[in-house]
Amino acid sequence: MLNPVRGRGAARVAPALLAIALALAGAMPAAPGIGATRVPRPRAAAMRKAAVPAAATPAPSPSAATLRVAAWIAATADNHALPYAIIDKNDAALMLFDARGKMIGAVPVLIGVAAGDAATPGTGSKNLAEIGPAEKTTPAGRFLARYGVAAGRQRVLWVDYATSVALHPIPPGASPKERRRQRLLSPTPDDNRITFGCINVPAAFYARSLAPLFRRKGGYVYVLPDSWPIERVFPGLLAMPVAAGDGG
């Protein structure tokens, strides 16, 4: 919110769905032998180079749920020719796609302290000091994100303006005690819940990859649920086949 147990990608997808979903998304060709747990080494290396310095943040692998949503978006053109990002809260990871569905990169993210998929009514109009721990959630859903002005006349990418949820780098005024950068660099998502609800991404990735895509017309942000069934948030998935071994 803007005012001032599992390993990352642990829920993996069957090899067949991985090949189909990434082929639909334009990340790689559908071919035999695609691994079930990670994108091929050259692609992973390219993603890290495009997103952040190699020594900084490791690129997470897409979860089964992320790939399922990516396949649905590609099959239905739900992004309406706009760039989009898929955020898996359970893995604390973001996958970025251009308007044609080509995967640009993947990075860890920081999200709201509290688990939960609905924003508390009225939270967006509160001062930060007035927001209780249980209200610090990153809501799940499909959001048309656009740039706008926040407090202090700073320009941010609003994911959900009504609840003051934005996507941006770690704010300069964040308390050092929160160790936000260290949390982004950690190998698991266990410590990535620290914000008031906003989504924090590595600064280099934001500047080089995400902002240029979203700056002109905005784009869609798909935030996967951590509590609700995924079909409740994205009903269109009910019409898509589910591969064996995909728990959703």
Helices and strands as residue ranges (DSSP letters): H 15-24, H 41-51, H 64-76, E 84-88, E 93-97, E 103-108, E 111-112, G 123-125, G 128-130, G 133-135, E 141-149, G 151-153, E 155-160, G 161-163, E 165-169, G 176-178, H 180-185, G 189-191, E 193-195, E 199-201, H 203-205, I 206-210, H 211-214, E 219-224, H 230-233, G 235-239
